[in-house]
Amino acid sequence: MPWAKLPTTSSKIDRRLFGYIAGALVPLAALAFAFSYADHVRRADTERSDFIDYARLIGQSSAKIIARAEGFAAGLTAREDASAVDCDAVFGALQGELRQAMSIRVAVGGEQVCARVRFREGDTVSSVLKEIRESEHQAIVVTRTSDDDRVSVSIGLRPRAVLTAPIAATTSSHASFALLSPDGSVLADYSDRQEEKADFLKLLDDGDFSAAAPSRGVRASDGWLIAVVPITGTDFRIATGVLPPQAAFEPWLSVAKALLLPVTLLAAVFVVLRFGVQRFLLSYLRHIYGTFRQYGAGDTDARVGRLERAPAEIQLLGMTFDMMADRIAYRTRDLENSLAEQQRLTRELHHRIKNTLQMIASLLGMQRREAKRASDKAVLRVALERVQGISAAFRVSYATNEGTDVGLEDLVREVVDALREPCRLTASRVRFSVDDPHRTTIVLDKAIPLAFILAELLPPRFDVLLPGEAVSVSIVGGQIARLHISGPPGYAEVTYGDPESPLTTRLMRAYLGQLSADFEVEGTATTLLIPVKDAAAPERAPFAHTPPRPSPTTTVVR
């Protein structure tokens, strides 16, 4: 994958890693939920059991009050002077021992000898008389008679006082209480929350709790939990009710409570793991990842550096990358130095070849000037032109940076200038036309054959130029470069298949084969089609044309 297409951060690794962490914690969360829900159920059962035990405690406390009243009445019946008791003193003693007592009646032989009713602040005579009349139905009456049935003592206990006395002695539990008569009617009630009192009494009036077992609660409607326990030794009962705060949201609140602990644990573990992984793993991996991106983008000096607080494995990863980058840098510098040295040697070689060719051209030129016969001068000129063509190719190659590729236009211009000098032609006698926006280049191995071909094509044209005439050279770049040479008007291309010029024919065939080029002749124009890229030689012969025969009035001097 190209470096430019890589994501800028390692968020995908981050998401995958924490997805795995969350997946590993899900079973632990399920197990924690199971334990938490079981504990919640156990605590709910414990609360219900505690609630029933509290109802029993209220019933037992009320039974103790009644037992104390029975003990007081039994004591009076056992007295021999029961008929002469001081009624006020006896009632005062009763009130001192039982604050819940509201009346006392003592009868001897069926005749009432003492009757007292407790007055409270705010009581009127009519209210007291009414309470006395209704005491047989609304009060808890404790009656004891002597063994001979002669003395009878009846003590009336105020129902509300019997109910609230033990409640006041215990911690408030936000429960509602009621004292039920044997027929199920409510004698007294108590509730910490007045807004729940009406609902509690309505449940007692509408429901039948006579069969409620004292060992368990009864889940009534509207979420109320009702427990009914008997008062020991009597037919009275204590009804206790509580409305759990979460009853309106059950069972969802129970599930929420059970989920609270595992979800909190899961969140805490996830946060801790995420922080640990971010701090001790992903932060270093992001740093290393960023270094990789910089290095891949071309910054070969990028290094991870020392990761002092990272785990040993992360440090080893960073050190390994730095060592690899250093070795690549050393190797790159060695290769660059070797390449620079090779280029220097190549340029030196080209320089020496150029100087050698220049020396050879100078020697041929001197030899040509000293020759006496025209035929000798013609032969030396041909050799001089070929050497100058090769020398021009090396000069252009030496002028480039690498010394391998040669610009096509530069090569043609340099060779043309070198071939003009022996003919003593000015630059205006050769007209150039260039259409090469991409600056087509060819390798040096093809530049030398092209220089040889130009050395074979141009000098004959230069020799027949008349005053005012010029040779046109057109260059069209591309994957297949087109070199078109035309003029002068009276020139006809020589037939390279002529037996009179066997060397020229062999050379042209060899040069065209090295270039993999096509050679076309039409009138006074010659066209070379040169593939710039390396290609296989064409299967057909390079001279796939029928060149015109030279005009009988035209003489080509070589």
Number of C-alpha atoms within 10 A of each C-alpha: 5 7 13 10 7 10 10 11 12 15 12 9 12 14 11 11 15 15 12 10 15 17 11 11 18 14 11 14 20 15 13 20 21 15 16 19 20 13 13 16 14 12 12 13 12 12 12 18 15 12 22 23 17 18 26 22 16 26 25 18 20 27 20 17 22 26 16 15 25 19 14 20 24 19 13 21 25 14 13 10 10 20 18 11 15 13 18 12 10 16 22 14 12 20 16 11 14 17 15 23 26 26 23 24 19 26 19 19 12 11 12 14 16 20 16 17 17 16 13 9 5 6 10 11 9 9 12 15 12 11 17 18 11 11 17 11 12 19 23 22 23 20 17 23 19 17 10 8 12 14 24 23 26 20 27 24 24 20 24 17 17 26 24 21 16 17 20 9 10 12 7 10 12 14 22 21 27 25 27 24 20 13 9 15 13 19 18 20 20 19 21 13 11 10 9 16 18 12 13 24 18 10 18 19 13 8 11 10 18 14 7 15 13 15 12 17 21 16 13 15 10 11 16 18 21 27 28 28 27 23 21 16 10 14 11 20 22 24 24 27 29 21 18 13 9 12 15 12 10 13 10 12 13 17 14 14 14 21 20 16 17 22 17 12 16 19 15 12 15 16 12 12 15 18 13 12 16 15 13 15 16 20 14 21 18 16 15 20 17 18 22 18 17 16 16 14 12 10 12 15 12 16 20 20 14 12 16 9 11 17 12 11 10 18 18 14 14 23 17 13 18 19 13 12 18 15 12 13 14 12 12 12 12 12 12 12 12 12 12 13 12 13 16 15 12 16 21 14 14 20 17 13 16 21 15 13 20 17 14 17 20 15 13 20 19 12 15 20 12 11 14 9 9 10 12 13 19 15 12 18 22 16 18 23 27 20 22 29 31 23 27 28 26 26 21 23 25 21 13 13 11 15 21 20 19 26 17 24 21 17 24 23 16 19 26 22 18 19 23 18 13 15 12 9 16 10 12 11 17 18 13 15 13 12 13 14 9 8 14 20 21 21 17 18 14 20 27 21 22 28 26 22 21 19 24 19 16 19 21 18 23 23 16 18 18 12 7 7 15 20 19 16 22 16 20 20 20 18 12 15 20 19 21 18 23 21 21 19 16 14 22 24 20 18 17 18 14 10 10 10 13 11 11 17 15 12 16 21 19 15 19 24 17 16 25 22 22 20 19 17 22 14 15 16 19 19 17 21 18 22 18 20 13 11 10 11 15 11 7 8 13 19 17 11 11 10 18 14 11 14 12 6 6 11 14 14 11 15
